[in-house]
Amino acid sequence: MRPTRFLRNMCIFVKKMGKHKMRLKRIAIIGVTILGVTAMVFYLTIGELPASMLIRNVNTWQVKDTGLTEVKLKRGGSPLQHYDASAAPPTSLIEGDPMPIPGKPKLLLIVAYLRSGSTFTASLFSQQPDSFYVFEPLHMVVKTVKKHMALRYVNGTVRPFPTGIPDNPQSLFRECMDPWLRCAFRQVDTASLFDKFHLQFSKSIKPFLLCVKHIRSLTPLTRYAINHCIRKTEMKCNSANLRVIKTIRLSMEMAHSLMAENENMKIVHLVRDPRAMFLSQSNYKLIKDNNKTSQFERLCSRMRDDIYFTRQLLEVGNKNVKLVRYEDIAFNPIEMTKELYTFIGEPLTKGLLRYVAQSTSLNLKDGCAFCTRRGNSTLTASKWRSTIHPSLLKLVDEHCKDLLQPLGYHFTEDINYLRDTSLPIFQEHIPLLEHINLSDSAKGVITETLQHV
């Protein structure tokens, strides 16, 4: 009995040891797997942060100063050089205009103002099948700097703004616009790159955001997702025949200075009757009632600087800049579309003409702030005349009256005249552009003046 019991106990012991070894083996496999995944994550994401953390907690991260305008995270990442925003921006030569280079992509920058019809105007170009379109790439710059006192980039680089946004952010806007023009999206700050505006309005950046979202649903490796998706976006941008960017934040002076560094670039300077813009801004709650006066003053001041800078460019023969009124597009959409496409040197397709006709003559309600299709473009452009309040006309008189005549808009305080839409509110031609053919000596004086602006 004893030998039998001994053997039985030995068998039980061996079985238990077998189960214990299996348990140890499983634990070992799990441990090795965890170590492997951790090593892979560390290797692939060293110096990187998840996209959702790229903007938050800027002030709590430890950073290491590596220069006046350059900061690098201690955990890794290569530094990104920036020129000093306070320094004078590079300016291009004013005389003449560079000849287009065959085979190079064409760049079109639309410089406009809030509620000036820029979204619809940009859509005339974004409809091109071989175009790359970006909507308001500077939208998040000021918001991010005000909130976090810094701009952060995909590779972990941080650019601090200890004193917040500059009083005049135009140099910063110019610097932030440059990589968008060059398809250098890895040099774009993350707040602008991941701006939700792109999902709705930027047809060419939307696929990038959707791509990142899809890959991150399969793997938590943010760096892999961004690099994989941004590579495709860069390839599409570089291969596009026409790159189109629309902005309401960049001045004409800064836009023109970018021409020196970007070949085949043209600028459409879009303006609209300030009275129509102000009323539209108020209707869509884009300005506060207690801030109307200061905002009108700032907008009119910028428009004043921009339109006279544009005139000076045209006076010396720069054919890469075009001043356009939104009213001309709204009242004559087909003819103006043909004129704009002649300006950029692109053929006008039947599909585009069909889009223009449909977008300006549909029976749609005008209740969308950034829609590209309007029920009737002529009625939409004139609608402000039947609803504007005399108090708003008084503000225009105080701050913007001197802008109306050069742009060909009729100024009147007679509310009955405004209400009668059968009476003209703007001239057929823009007075500012008349008599711009100057003598060579006059061109030389203007050129010297602009080079010192």
TIZA-279882 format. One line per 5 residues: number of its first residue (from 0); their letters; for each residue x, y, z negated of N, C-alpha, C. Coordinates in steps of 0.02 Angstrom, whole numbers, plus 50000, padded with zeros to 5 digits. Example, Ala and Ser with C-alpha at 12.3 -4.5 7.8 and 13.67 -1.06 7.14 Angstrom:
2
0) AS) 50660,49716,49610,50615,49775,49610,50660,49835,49610  50642,49888,49646,50684,49947,49643,50645,50002,49606
//
This chain:
453
0) MRPTR) 50042,49940,50000,50000,50000,50000,50044,50062,50000  50097,50059,49959,50139,50119,49955,50172,50136,50022  50201,50084,50057,50230,50101,50123,50177,50129,50171  50118,50100,50167,50064,50123,50212,50046,50195,50195  50039,50210,50130,50021,50279,50110,50077,50327,50129
5) FLRNM) 50140,50304,50121,50197,50347,50139,50195,50364,50213  50182,50312,50255,50179,50324,50327,50121,50371,50345  50064,50361,50309,50007,50404,50322,50024,50477,50305  50055,50487,50248,50075,50554,50228,50124,50585,50277  50171,50543,50303,50219,50568,50351,50185,50590,50415
10) CIFVK) 50136,50551,50436,50099,50569,50497,50062,50636,50488  50031,50644,50429,49995,50706,50415,50044,50765,50415  50104,50755,50384,50154,50807,50381,50178,50828,50451  50190,50776,50492,50214,50790,50561,50161,50830,50600  50097,50810,50591,50043,50846,50626,50040,50919,50603
15) KMGKH) 50046,50930,50536,50045,50998,50511,50103,51039,50538  50162,51006,50540,50220,51041,50566,50211,51058,50640  50177,51013,50676,50165,51027,50747,50120,51087,50756  50066,51089,50714,50021,51147,50719,50058,51210,50698  50102,51206,50649,50139,51265,50626,50186,51289,50681
20) KMRLK) 50219,51241,50715,50264,51260,50770,50225,51294,50827  50165,51268,50841,50124,51298,50894,50105,51369,50875  50089,51378,50809,50071,51445,50786,50131,51492,50791  50190,51467,50771,50250,51507,50776,50267,51523,50849  50255,51474,50893,50268,51485,50964,50223,51540,50993
25) RIAII) 50159,51538,50972,50113,51589,50996,50133,51658,50971  50152,51661,50907,50173,51725,50878,50234,51752,50915  50280,51706,50930,50341,51726,50966,50325,51753,51036  50279,51719,51070,50259,51741,51137,50228,51810,51135  50183,51820,51086,50150,51885,51078,50202,51939,51063
30) GVTIL) 50249,51923,51019,50300,51972,51001,50343,51992,51060  50365,51942,51098,50406,51955,51157,50367,51997,51208  50302,51981,51216,50261,52020,51263,50256,52093,51241  50244,52104,51177,50239,52173,51152,50304,52210,51162  50360,52176,51147,50425,52208,51157,50437,52224,51231
35) GVTAM) 50416,52178,51275,50426,52190,51347,50385,52249,51372  50322,52250,51351,50278,52306,51372,50304,52372,51345  50326,52371,51281,50352,52432,51250,50414,52456,51288  50458,52410,51305,50519,52429,51342,50501,52458,51410  50453,52427,51443,50433,52451,51510,50402,52521,51505
40) VFYLT) 50359,52531,51455,50329,52597,51446,50382,52648,51431  50430,52631,51387,50483,52678,51370,50525,52694,51432  50539,52644,51473,50580,52654,51533,50544,52697,51584  50479,52685,51593,50442,52721,51645,50419,52790,51623  50412,52801,51559,50382,52865,51537,50429,52906,51493
45) IGELP) 50494,52889,51491,50539,52928,51449,50539,53001,51471  50529,53045,51424,50528,53116,51440,50461,53140,51466  50413,53095,51471,50348,53114,51499,50294,53112,51445  50239,53147,51458,50183,53148,51412,50119,53135,51451  50069,53105,51420,50006,53095,51455,49978,53160,51480
50) ASMLI) 49942,53156,51536,49915,53217,51567,49870,53255,51519  49833,53218,51477,49787,53252,51431,49824,53291,51377  49890,53276,51367,49928,53310,51316,49975,53363,51344  49976,53369,51410,50024,53414,51441,50011,53487,51423  49949,53503,51406,49933,53573,51392,49926,53585,51318
55) RNVNT) 49899,53536,51281,49884,53547,51210,49947,53546,51167  49942,53577,51110,49993,53574,51058,50061,53599,51081  50062,53650,51123,50126,53676,51147,50168,53701,51089  50137,53737,51044,50175,53768,50990,50199,53719,50938  50171,53658,50936,50190,53610,50884,50246,53564,50909
60) WQVKD) 50258,53562,50974,50312,53519,50999,50379,53553,50986  50428,53511,50970,50495,53538,50960,50526,53549,51029  50554,53608,51038,50586,53623,51102,50656,53648,51090  50697,53643,51141,50766,53663,51137,50780,53716,51189  50803,53775,51167,50818,53828,51214,50879,53809,51256
65) TGLTE) 50872,53817,51321,50927,53803,51366,50940,53862,51412  50911,53919,51397,50920,53979,51438,50866,54029,51422  50871,54087,51452,50823,54140,51438,50753,54122,51460  50748,54090,51517,50681,54074,51544,50674,54000,51555  50709,53959,51517,50707,53887,51529,50706,53851,51462
70) VKLKR) 50660,53806,51452,50656,53767,51390,50645,53694,51409  50677,53648,51371,50671,53577,51386,50649,53540,51323  50603,53494,51330,50582,53453,51273,50640,53411,51248  50646,53402,51182,50699,53362,51154,50694,53289,51174  50632,53266,51188,50623,53195,51202,50643,53178,51274
75) GGSPL) 50662,53226,51313,50685,53210,51381,50656,53257,51432  50672,53243,51496,50647,53284,51551,50701,53332,51576  50702,53342,51641,50752,53386,51670,50728,53457,51670  50773,53506,51660,50752,53576,51658,50729,53601,51726  50684,53649,51725,50658,53678,51787,50676,53751,51787
80) QHYDA) 50713,53773,51838,50737,53842,51841,50680,53889,51860  50680,53948,51830,50632,54001,51847,50669,54067,51851  50651,54108,51900,50680,54175,51900,50643,54218,51850  50676,54267,51825,50648,54311,51773,50588,54348,51800  50530,54340,51767,50469,54373,51791,50473,54448,51786
85) SAAPP) 50517,54474,51742,50522,54546,51734,50566,54578,51788  50605,54535,51823,50648,54562,51875,50608,54579,51937  50636,54622,51978,50600,54643,52039,50595,54584,52086  50536,54569,52114,50528,54512,52159,50562,54525,52225  50585,54472,52259,50616,54481,52324,50564,54506,52374
90) TSLIE) 50585,54551,52416,50540,54577,52467,50568,54564,52536  50524,54553,52584,50545,54540,52652,50554,54606,52688  50586,54603,52745,50593,54662,52787,50525,54683,52813  50514,54747,52816,50449,54771,52835,50443,54777,52911  50497,54796,52944,50493,54808,53015,50475,54745,53053
95) GDPMP) 50430,54753,53102,50411,54697,53145,50382,54640,53106  50385,54580,53136,50362,54520,53103,50398,54461,53132  50411,54408,53092,50448,54351,53117,50410,54314,53171  50447,54288,53220,50416,54250,53274,50396,54181,53248  50337,54156,53266,50317,54089,53246,50366,54036,53271
100) IPGKP) 50379,53987,53230,50426,53934,53248,50387,53873,53271  50396,53851,53333,50359,53793,53359,50372,53731,53317  50320,53693,53303,50327,53631,53266,50322,53640,53191  50328,53701,53166,50322,53714,53095,50248,53722,53077  50228,53699,53017,50158,53709,52997,50143,53783,52987
105) KLLLI) 50082,53802,53003,50060,53871,52994,50033,53880,52923  50050,53935,52893,50027,53951,52825,49981,54012,52829  49923,54006,52798,49875,54061,52796,49857,54075,52724  49870,54136,52702,49854,54157,52634,49797,54209,52639  49741,54194,52606,49684,54240,52606,49685,54278,52540
110) VAYLR) 49698,54343,52544,49701,54386,52485,49634,54423,52480  49599,54413,52425,49531,54441,52419,49518,54463,52347  49454,54473,52331,49433,54498,52266,49372,54459,52242  49358,54464,52178,49302,54427,52148,49236,54447,52181  49200,54398,52207,49135,54407,52240,49140,54448,52304
115) SGSTF) 49193,54435,52342,49204,54471,52405,49188,54429,52466  49159,54370,52456,49144,54326,52513,49203,54283,52533  49252,54276,52489,49314,54240,52506,49304,54165,52512  49258,54136,52473,49247,54064,52477,49220,54044,52546  49172,54082,52571,49146,54067,52638,49198,54081,52691
120) TASLF) 49234,54136,52685,49286,54153,52734,49338,54098,52737  49360,54073,52679,49410,54019,52678,49383,53955,52710  49317,53944,52702,49288,53883,52731,49292,53882,52807  49297,53941,52838,49304,53943,52911,49368,53910,52933  49419,53910,52890,49483,53880,52907,49490,53809,52878
125) SQQPD) 49460,53798,52820,49466,53731,52789,49428,53678,52827  49383,53699,52872,49346,53651,52913,49390,53619,52966  49448,53648,52979,49494,53618,53027,49513,53547,53003  49507,53497,53047,49523,53428,53024,49595,53420,53003  49641,53457,53033,49712,53451,53017,49735,53509,52973
130) SFYVF) 49696,53524,52922,49713,53579,52877,49720,53553,52805  49757,53590,52765,49767,53574,52694,49745,53636,52656  49691,53631,52617,49659,53689,52586,49662,53686,52510  49683,53742,52480,49685,53747,52407,49645,53809,52386  49600,53799,52339,49555,53852,52314,49583,53880,52248
135) EPLHM) 49598,53943,52247,49617,53980,52186,49669,53943,52144  49730,53933,52170,49781,53898,52131,49805,53935,52069  49791,54001,52064,49813,54040,52006,49759,54046,51952  49705,54010,51960,49647,54016,51916,49664,54005,51842  49708,53957,51827,49721,53938,51758,49783,53970,51727
140) VVKTV) 49821,54008,51766,49885,54034,51741,49876,54080,51681  49836,54131,51689,49827,54180,51634,49794,54147,51574  49743,54105,51586,49708,54072,51531,49756,54029,51490  49799,53993,51524,49845,53947,51490,49897,53986,51449  49926,54038,51478,49976,54077,51442,49945,54112,51382
145) KKHMA) 49884,54138,51390,49851,54171,51333,49837,54122,51277  49818,54061,51295,49799,54012,51244,49858,53978,51212  49910,53960,51252,49965,53919,51227,50032,53955,51226  50034,54016,51252,50097,54054,51253,50152,54017,51291  50132,53976,51339,50182,53938,51377,50148,53906,51437
150) LRYVN) 50189,53888,51487,50168,53847,51543,50208,53782,51541  50175,53726,51551,50207,53661,51547,50204,53626,51615  50255,53588,51630,50261,53556,51696,50261,53480,51688  50250,53445,51744,50241,53373,51743,50301,53338,51713  50362,53362,51725,50421,53328,51700,50437,53344,51627
155) GTVRP) 50392,53380,51593,50403,53395,51523,50433,53462,51509  50454,53498,51561,50483,53564,51552,50431,53613,51526  50453,53657,51482,50409,53707,51454,50438,53776,51467  50396,53822,51492,50417,53891,51499,50379,53933,51448  50413,53960,51398,50378,53997,51345,50365,54070,51365
160) FPTGI) 50312,54097,51338,50295,54168,51344,50283,54195,51274  50338,54211,51238,50331,54231,51167,50285,54291,51156  50283,54336,51205,50241,54396,51197,50176,54390,51235  50160,54331,51261,50098,54321,51297,50103,54342,51370  50046,54354,51400,50043,54371,51471,50069,54442,51481
165) PDNPQ) 50110,54454,51532,50134,54523,51544,50077,54570,51560  50088,54635,51548,50037,54685,51564,50020,54683,51638  50071,54674,51679,50061,54666,51751,50085,54597,51771  50039,54548,51779,50059,54479,51790,50075,54463,51863  50080,54513,51907,50088,54500,51978,50152,54461,51995
170) SLFRE) 50208,54477,51960,50270,54440,51973,50262,54367,51953  50227,54355,51898,50213,54286,51876,50168,54252,51927  50117,54286,51952,50074,54257,52003,50114,54239,52065  50159,54282,52085,50199,54268,52144,50241,54205,52135  50272,54199,52077,50313,54140,52062,50271,54076,52062
175) CMDPW) 50211,54080,52033,50168,54021,52030,50138,54003,52098  50131,54051,52142,50103,54038,52208,50153,54004,52254  50216,54018,52245,50268,53994,52292,50268,53918,52302  50267,53876,52249,50267,53804,52261,50205,53778,52297  50149,53811,52289,50089,53791,52325,50099,53800,52400
180) LRCAF) 50132,53854,52420,50144,53866,52491,50194,53816,52520  50239,53791,52478,50292,53745,52502,50275,53672,52490  50215,53657,52467,50194,53588,52451,50237,53557,52396  50268,53599,52354,50310,53575,52300,50268,53568,52237  50223,53520,52236,50174,53515,52182,50204,53493,52116
185) RQVDT) 50263,53463,52117,50295,53444,52054,50321,53506,52017  50324,53563,52051,50346,53625,52020,50287,53669,51999  50226,53644,52008,50166,53680,51988,50152,53664,51914  50132,53713,51876,50116,53699,51806,50056,53653,51802  50054,53611,51750,50004,53559,51745,49933,53585,51738
190) ASLFD) 49926,53643,51705,49858,53671,51698,49829,53688,51766  49869,53715,51811,49846,53732,51878,49837,53669,51920  49881,53620,51912,49878,53560,51952,49816,53519,51936  49797,53518,51871,49740,53478,51849,49677,53521,51837  49676,53580,51866,49618,53624,51860,49556,53590,51889
195) KFHLQ) 49502,53589,51851,49441,53556,51874,49409,53592,51933  49429,53654,51946,49405,53690,52005,49419,53650,52069  49476,53615,52069,49497,53578,52129,49448,53523,52147  49416,53493,52096,49369,53439,52110,49310,53462,52152  49291,53524,52144,49233,53550,52180,49250,53590,52242
200) FSKSI) 49307,53626,52240,49320,53674,52293,49383,53661,52334  49432,53626,52308,49494,53613,52346,49491,53545,52378  49473,53543,52441,49463,53479,52475,49527,53438,52477  49585,53470,52475,49648,53434,52483,49680,53414,52416  49661,53445,52361,49688,53427,52296,49641,53379,52259
205) KPFLL) 49578,53380,52277,49529,53335,52246,49551,53261,52250  49575,53236,52309,49597,53166,52311,49652,53150,52262  49697,53198,52249,49751,53187,52200,49722,53174,52131  49674,53216,52109,49645,53209,52043,49606,53143,52037  49570,53125,52090,49533,53062,52089,49581,53003,52089
210) CVKHI) 49637,53009,52124,49687,52956,52125,49717,52945,52056  49735,52999,52022,49763,52993,51954,49712,52961,51907  49650,52982,51912,49598,52955,51870,49589,52880,51882  49591,52859,51946,49582,52788,51962,49640,52746,51936  49702,52768,51948,49759,52728,51927,49764,52725,51851
215) RSLTP) 49746,52779,51817,49749,52779,51744,49695,52734,51715  49643,52718,51753,49593,52670,51729,49620,52599,51731  49674,52589,51770,49705,52523,51776,49767,52516,51733  49802,52571,51722,49864,52570,51683,49870,52635,51644  49896,52632,51582,49902,52693,51543,49964,52734,51561
220) LTRYA) 50002,52713,51611,50065,52746,51627,50051,52809,51668  50047,52865,51634,50029,52928,51667,50082,52949,51717  50145,52940,51701,50197,52961,51747,50193,52924,51813  50181,52859,51809,50174,52820,51871,50114,52845,51912  50058,52859,51878,49998,52881,51913,50011,52948,51948
225) INHCI) 50041,52995,51912,50054,53061,51941,50102,53057,51999  50158,53022,51989,50208,53016,52042,50180,52982,52104  50141,52929,52093,50113,52893,52150,50064,52937,52189  50021,52972,52153,49970,53012,52186,49997,53077,52215  50044,53107,52180,50071,53171,52204,50113,53161,52266
230) RKTEM) 50143,53102,52273,50183,53088,52333,50138,53087,52394  50080,53057,52388,50032,53056,52444,50008,53127,52461  49995,53167,52409,49972,53235,52420,50025,53277,52454  50088,53269,52433,50143,53306,52464,50150,53287,52537  50144,53222,52552,50150,53199,52621,50094,53229,52664
235) KCNSA) 50034,53230,52637,49977,53258,52675,49986,53332,52686  50011,53367,52636,50021,53439,52641,50075,53454,52693  50130,53418,52690,50186,53431,52736,50169,53413,52808  50124,53366,52818,50107,53346,52886,50049,53386,52915  50015,53427,52874,49959,53466,52898,49983,53521,52946
240) NLRVI) 49945,53533,52998,49963,53585,53045,49949,53655,53017  49899,53660,52973,49879,53724,52944,49869,53718,52869  49906,53758,52830,49897,53761,52758,49860,53825,52742  49805,53818,52705,49762,53876,52689,49756,53882,52613  49771,53942,52587,49763,53955,52516,49723,54019,52507
245) KTIRL) 49673,54016,52464,49631,54074,52450,49641,54096,52378  49653,54162,52368,49663,54186,52300,49633,54256,52291  49606,54269,52232,49580,54335,52216,49625,54369,52164  49683,54340,52149,49725,54365,52096,49791,54395,52119  49814,54379,52178,49879,54403,52202,49871,54468,52240
250) SMEMA) 49915,54516,52227,49913,54580,52262,49943,54573,52332  49928,54621,52375,49955,54620,52443,50031,54628,52442  50057,54667,52397,50129,54676,52393,50164,54610,52378  50138,54572,52329,50168,54508,52312,50158,54456,52368  50099,54459,52399,50085,54412,52454,50133,54425,52511
255) HSLMA) 50145,54488,52527,50191,54504,52582,50262,54483,52566  50282,54490,52502,50350,54471,52483,50363,54396,52493  50310,54355,52492,50318,54283,52502,50332,54266,52575  50317,54313,52621,50329,54300,52692,50403,54288,52708  50447,54320,52669,50519,54313,52682,50543,54242,52671
260) ENENM) 50507,54204,52628,50529,54136,52610,50486,54082,52641  50434,54101,52677,50389,54052,52706,50377,54068,52780  50407,54027,52823,50402,54038,52894,50331,54024,52919  50313,54057,52973,50247,54047,53005,50189,54065,52959  50199,54113,52915,50147,54132,52867,50110,54194,52891
265) KIVHL) 50044,54193,52884,50001,54249,52900,49957,54264,52840  49933,54326,52836,49891,54348,52780,49827,54379,52807  49770,54355,52783,49706,54388,52795,49688,54426,52732  49684,54491,52738,49665,54534,52681,49591,54547,52687  49552,54516,52644,49479,54521,52647,49453,54572,52598
270) VRDPR) 49411,54618,52622,49381,54669,52579,49305,54666,52586  49271,54696,52538,49198,54701,52541,49177,54766,52506  49119,54791,52521,49093,54851,52490,49095,54843,52414  49132,54885,52378,49137,54878,52305,49069,54876,52270  49020,54912,52297,48954,54913,52266,48923,54843,52266
275) AMFLS) 48932,54807,52322,48906,54739,52327,48942,54692,52280  49009,54699,52275,49048,54656,52231,49029,54667,52158  49023,54730,52138,49007,54744,52068,48940,54716,52048  48891,54725,52092,48824,54700,52076,48824,54624,52072  48859,54592,52117,48862,54519,52117,48898,54494,52054
280) QSNYK) 48951,54527,52033,48986,54509,51972,48940,54514,51911  48900,54567,51911,48853,54576,51855,48799,54523,51855  48773,54508,51914,48718,54459,51919,48740,54390,51896  48802,54372,51910,48827,54306,51891,48864,54306,51824  48855,54360,51786,48884,54365,51718,48959,54355,51718
285) LIKDN) 48992,54381,51770,49064,54375,51774,49100,54433,51740  49061,54482,51719,49088,54537,51679,49040,54551,51622  49068,54577,51568,49026,54593,51510,49000,54664,51517  48940,54674,51491,48908,54740,51497,48950,54795,51465  48984,54779,51410,49024,54830,51376,49093,54839,51407
290) NKTSQ) 49108,54801,51461,49174,54804,51492,49170,54824,51565  49112,54845,51588,49102,54860,51659,49148,54915,51684  49150,54969,51647,49188,55028,51670,49262,55011,51680  49293,54979,51631,49364,54963,51637,49377,54912,51692  49332,54863,51700,49342,54814,51753,49334,54846,51822
295) FERLC) 49285,54890,51830,49277,54924,51894,49339,54966,51910  49364,54999,51858,49423,55042,51869,49483,55001,51890  49494,54943,51858,49551,54900,51876,49544,54873,51947  49483,54850,51964,49472,54822,52030,49483,54875,52084  49455,54934,52075,49462,54987,52125,49535,55009,52131
300) SRMRD) 49571,55010,52076,49641,55029,52078,49681,54978,52118  49667,54914,52107,49703,54862,52145,49685,54864,52219  49620,54872,52233,49599,54877,52303,49632,54936,52337  49636,54992,52303,49667,55052,52331,49740,55039,52349  49777,55008,52303,49847,54992,52316,49853,54943,52375
305) DIYFT) 49810,54893,52375,49814,54840,52426,49800,54866,52496  49746,54905,52504,49727,54925,52571,49778,54973,52602  49808,55016,52561,49857,55061,52588,49924,55026,52601  49939,54975,52562,49998,54934,52577,49987,54897,52643  49927,54870,52653,49912,54836,52716,49917,54883,52775
310) RQLLE) 49891,54943,52767,49896,54991,52822,49969,55006,52839  50010,55014,52789,50081,55028,52801,50114,54971,52840  50095,54910,52823,50122,54852,52860,50101,54855,52933  50037,54870,52944,50012,54872,53013,50041,54930,53052  50055,54985,53018,50083,55044,53053,50152,55031,53081
315) VGNKN) 50190,54985,53052,50257,54970,53077,50257,54908,53121  50198,54886,53141,50194,54832,53191,50194,54762,53164  50178,54752,53101,50175,54683,53074,50110,54651,53096  50117,54602,53140,50058,54569,53169,50038,54506,53131  50070,54493,53075,50054,54434,53034,50005,54451,52978
320) VKLVR) 49980,54512,52977,49933,54534,52926,49870,54561,52960  49812,54542,52934,49749,54565,52964,49701,54587,52909  49674,54647,52916,49625,54673,52869,49555,54658,52897  49514,54625,52856,49447,54603,52879,49395,54623,52827  49338,54649,52850,49282,54662,52806,49235,54602,52806
325) YEDIA) 49211,54583,52747,49164,54528,52742,49099,54543,52780  49079,54606,52780,49018,54625,52815,49022,54610,52889  49081,54618,52919,49089,54603,52990,49079,54528,53003  49104,54487,52957,49095,54415,52964,49022,54396,52954  48989,54427,52906,48919,54410,52891,48872,54431,52947
330) FNPIE) 48885,54489,52978,48840,54514,53030,48858,54486,53099  48920,54467,53110,48941,54438,53174,48986,54378,53163  48959,54324,53134,49000,54267,53113,49037,54233,53170  49004,54223,53227,49036,54188,53282,49093,54229,53311  49080,54293,53325,49131,54336,53355,49191,54344,53307
335) MTKEL) 49178,54353,53243,49233,54362,53196,49272,54298,53186  49238,54241,53189,49275,54177,53184,49322,54169,53243  49299,54187,53302,49342,54185,53361,49402,54231,53352  49389,54291,53325,49443,54339,53314,49494,54314,53264  49470,54283,53210,49514,54257,53159,49557,54199,53185
340) YTFIG) 49527,54156,53225,49565,54100,53253,49615,54123,53305  49600,54177,53340,49650,54206,53385,49708,54233,53344  49693,54262,53287,49746,54289,53243,49793,54234,53219  49767,54176,53199,49811,54123,53173,49838,54079,53229  49814,54090,53291,49841,54051,53347,49818,53979,53349
345) EPLTK) 49756,53966,53328,49729,53899,53328,49668,53896,53374  49658,53840,53408,49600,53833,53452,49535,53828,53413  49482,53854,53440,49417,53853,53409,49376,53796,53437  49355,53749,53394,49320,53689,53417,49244,53700,53416  49209,53660,53454,49136,53663,53454,49108,53645,53385
350) GLLRY) 49141,53598,53352,49118,53577,53285,49122,53635,53236  49174,53676,53240,49180,53733,53196,49127,53785,53210  49115,53799,53275,49064,53847,53293,48995,53824,53269  48984,53758,53272,48921,53730,53248,48916,53739,53172  48971,53729,53137,48972,53739,53064,48956,53812,53047
355) VAQST) 48986,53858,53083,48975,53929,53070,48902,53947,53081  48874,53923,53136,48804,53938,53151,48757,53910,53098  48770,53849,53076,48728,53818,53025,48736,53851,52957  48797,53871,52941,48811,53899,52875,48784,53969,52866  48771,54003,52920,48749,54073,52915,48676,54083,52935
360) SLNLK) 48640,54029,52950,48571,54038,52972,48524,53986,52942  48545,53952,52888,48502,53903,52856,48452,53937,52810  48396,53905,52800,48343,53932,52756,48356,53907,52685  48410,53935,52655,48429,53914,52587,48424,53973,52539  48409,53957,52476,48407,54009,52425,48478,54028,52406
365) DGCAF) 48489,54093,52396,48556,54118,52379,48565,54119,52304  48573,54060,52273,48579,54056,52201,48642,54024,52177  48691,54018,52221,48753,53984,52204,48811,54034,52207  48852,54034,52154,48905,54084,52150,48960,54072,52200  48975,54008,52216,49032,53994,52259,49013,53950,52319
370) CTRRG) 48951,53955,52341,48929,53914,52398,48958,53941,52463  48969,53896,52511,48994,53916,52577,48939,53920,52628  48878,53899,52610,48822,53903,52655,48769,53950,52627  48746,53995,52668,48697,54045,52647,48635,54040,52691  48579,54061,52662,48517,54057,52700,48520,54100,52762
375) NSTLT) 48545,54161,52755,48553,54206,52811,48609,54254,52791  48665,54250,52825,48724,54288,52804,48712,54363,52807  48673,54386,52856,48660,54457,52862,48619,54482,52803  48565,54446,52786,48524,54465,52729,48562,54460,52664  48604,54408,52658,48643,54399,52597,48691,54457,52586
380) ASKWR) 48724,54480,52641,48772,54534,52635,48738,54600,52619  48674,54607,52635,48638,54671,52624,48592,54669,52564  48586,54611,52532,48538,54602,52478,48549,54651,52421  48612,54669,52408,48628,54714,52352,48593,54781,52358  48579,54803,52419,48550,54869,52429,48480,54875,52399
385) STIHP) 48444,54820,52396,48375,54822,52370,48372,54812,52294  48428,54797,52262,48425,54782,52190,48474,54824,52148  48520,54859,52180,48571,54896,52141,48537,54952,52102  48563,54963,52042,48535,55014,51997,48574,55079,52004  48540,55136,51999,48574,55201,52005,48634,55209,51958
390) SLLKL) 48631,55178,51898,48686,55184,51851,48750,55153,51879  48741,55099,51918,48799,55067,51949,48828,55111,52004  48785,55144,52041,48808,55190,52093,48849,55247,52061  48830,55266,52002,48867,55319,51967,48938,55296,51950  48945,55233,51928,49011,55205,51913,49054,55202,51976
395) VDEHC) 49023,55183,52032,49060,55181,52095,49084,55251,52114  49041,55299,52102,49058,55369,52118,49118,55391,52076  49122,55368,52014,49176,55390,51969,49242,55356,51986  49241,55292,52005,49303,55254,52010,49321,55232,52081  49273,55226,52125,49288,55193,52190,49265,55232,52251
400) KDLLQ) 49241,55292,52240,49212,55330,52297,49264,55340,52352  49327,55352,52334,49378,55365,52384,49396,55303,52426  49372,55244,52404,49386,55183,52443,49335,55173,52499  49276,55200,52492,49222,55185,52539,49236,55212,52609  49253,55275,52615,49262,55305,52681,49319,55273,52720
405) PLGYH) 49379,55261,52691,49432,55229,52731,49413,55160,52757  49371,55125,52721,49350,55058,52743,49288,55060,52787  49260,55119,52796,49203,55126,52841,49136,55116,52809  49132,55121,52742,49068,55114,52707,49038,55183,52694  48974,55190,52704,48940,55254,52693,48925,55261,52619
410) FTEDI) 48946,55317,52590,48929,55330,52521,48867,55373,52517  48822,55354,52474,48761,55394,52464,48734,55382,52394  48708,55434,52363,48675,55428,52299,48599,55426,52307  48578,55428,52370,48506,55426,52385,48483,55353,52383  48448,55335,52331,48427,55265,52322,48378,55244,52376
415) NYLRD) 48339,55291,52403,48292,55275,52456,48328,55256,52521  48385,55289,52533,48425,55271,52592,48451,55200,52586  48475,55182,52527,48502,55115,52516,48447,55062,52524  48388,55077,52500,48335,55028,52502,48311,55014,52574  48321,55061,52618,48299,55053,52687,48355,55017,52726
420) TSLPI) 48350,54951,52732,48403,54911,52763,48406,54920,52839  48359,54958,52867,48364,54973,52939,48416,55027,52952  48435,55063,52900,48486,55115,52907,48555,55085,52895  48605,55105,52934,48672,55075,52927,48705,55095,52862  48744,55048,52835,48781,55062,52774,48856,55060,52785
425) FQEHI) 48877,55039,52846,48948,55039,52863,48957,55052,52937  49015,55080,52955,49031,55096,53024,49052,55033,53062  49050,55038,53127,49070,54981,53169,49144,54966,53163  49185,55017,53157,49258,55008,53151,49282,55032,53083  49341,55009,53065,49372,55028,53001,49415,55089,53012
430) PLLEH) 49396,55147,52985,49435,55208,52995,49508,55202,52974  49521,55163,52922,49589,55155,52896,49636,55128,52949  49609,55089,52996,49651,55057,53047,49658,55098,53111  49624,55154,53114,49628,55196,53174,49692,55236,53174  49719,55246,53234,49779,55287,53245,49839,55260,53206
435) INLSD) 49849,55195,53209,49907,55166,53173,49968,55161,53218  49963,55179,53282,50020,55178,53327,50062,55241,53315  50116,55234,53279,50158,55291,53261,50222,55292,53302  50256,55347,53299,50321,55353,53333,50373,55312,53296  50430,55299,53330,50483,55260,53299,50510,55294,53236
440) SAKGV) 50515,55361,53238,50541,55397,53179,50494,55390,53120  50428,55392,53133,50379,55384,53079,50382,55314,53051  50390,55264,53095,50397,55195,53072,50458,55187,53027  50512,55222,53045,50573,55217,53005,50564,55244,52936  50528,55299,52930,50515,55329,52864,50473,55282,52822
445) ITETL) 50419,55254,52851,50375,55209,52814,50412,55146,52794  50454,55119,52839,50492,55058,52825,50538,55070,52765  50574,55127,52765,50619,55142,52709,50581,55149,52644  50521,55180,52647,50480,55188,52587,50457,55121,52560  50434,55076,52604,50409,55012,52581,50463,54968,52552
450) QHV) 50524,54973,52579,50578,54932,52554,50598,54951,52483  50577,55011,52461,50592,55032,52393,50531,55027,52347  50476,54996,52373,50416,54990,52331,50430,54940,52275
//
